[in-house]
Amino acid sequence: MIKPPQCPICERPLVGATVREGSAFPFCSERCQRVDFFRWCDGKYAIVEPLDPGRMAAELEQRRAELVDADDGDDGL
């Protein structure tokens, strides 16, 4: 069974209207969205390697290919 996505801050499952109508996605609430934002502002999160546009493009293409492959294997259930 596929688990529903979880809020990265409080780990509550994101189900139903939270995912479809929530403006805070991928968070469960505006509160969790703000907690994440303030963590970035306080320097608690950081990108530790230099961004390489070539590598980013290659990873994006790889992920797109994986999604296409996953959709091709869908049996319609």
N, C-alpha and C positions, 0 to 999 in steps of 0.2 A: 504494500500500500504506500502511496506517495504521501509524505507528510506535508501539511501546509507550511508555507514560509513562516518564519518567526521574526519578531521584532529584534533587531540586533542589540538593542539596549536592555529591554526587560525580558526578552525571550518568550513573550506571549505569542500564541499562534495567530496568524493573520488570516481570518476566514470571512467569507461572505462580503457584507457591505464594507468592511474595513479595507479590503483590497480593491474592490470595484469603485467605491465612492470616496475613499479617504484621500485627502490632499497631502497627507503626511507620509504616504508610502515611500520607502519600505518600512517605515516605523508605524507602530500601532496608534500613536497619538501625537499631537503637536508637542506635548511635554517631552516625549522621547526624542522627537526630532530636534528640539532645542538642546537637550542634554548632549546629543551627538555634536551639534554645532559648537557648543561651548567647549567640548573636549578638544575639538580641532583648534579653536581659538586659544585655548590654554597650552597648546603644544603637546597634549597627551597622545595624539596620533601624529604620525609622520610618514612621509614617503621616503624610504631609506636608500633607494637607488635612483640614479639619474634616469629621467625619462628619455627613452630613445624612440623617436617617431617611427622608425623602421620596424623595431621590435613590436611596438604597439599595433601597427598595421598588420603585421604577421599574426599576432595573437587574435586580433579581431577577425581576420579571415578564417583562422582555425576554428574559432568558436562558431562562426556562421556556418562553416562546413559541418561541424558537429550537430548543430540544430537542424540542418537540412537532412542529415543522415538519420537523426532521431525522428523527424517527421515522416521520412520514407518508411520507417519501420512501424509506424502507427497502424494498428489493425482496426481502427475506427471504434474502439470501445471507450 
